[in-house]
């Protein structure tokens, strides 16, 4: 049922030695980068639009929250019907699976900005875009960064769901090959790679962004 750690690391080494994992990592990285940036663009537009128009906030916010609770794999049948079994279908699943988390984070971040900041800015003569650019956006960044991290995790899950069912190469496909061959060592090895990559991106990218932001705005208590 569970392989020994030695067998898992032997399999992991073998997959790297024959370039199976290297090719899979690059293929998955290409998909998730493209899909994630599309989700950021879509999520930002949705979040800002909801905040701007009150009637959308009252009628659409709950719908977006409901769509976010859907597992990413639920979008795969739509992706296959609309795009077929190709790269576009996987990127669509990634974008949809992550976009709503980004939209909710932007909406929540802007709504939770302290009204005193806005009043103070208007008292000093700021209005319109100046209030947004100099006050609202900086004040909402902590929530936005948290939402981007959540969006990244959802994008990873969506990527694996898409690759496990329709990809010809990628980490999800290697995982499925291990399942089909009943090679639990290969399954565990790929899972380890997925976890390591996810933690590395969180620490090296989002972690540094958070630290720089907190230092810049005087939020670091250390």
PyMOL commands that set and color helices and strands:
alter all, ss='L'
color gray80, all
select helices_A, chain A and resi 5-17+20-52+54-68+72-83+87-111+115-123+129-166+171-180+184-216
alter helices_A, ss='H'
color red, helices_A
deselect
rebuild
show_as cartoon
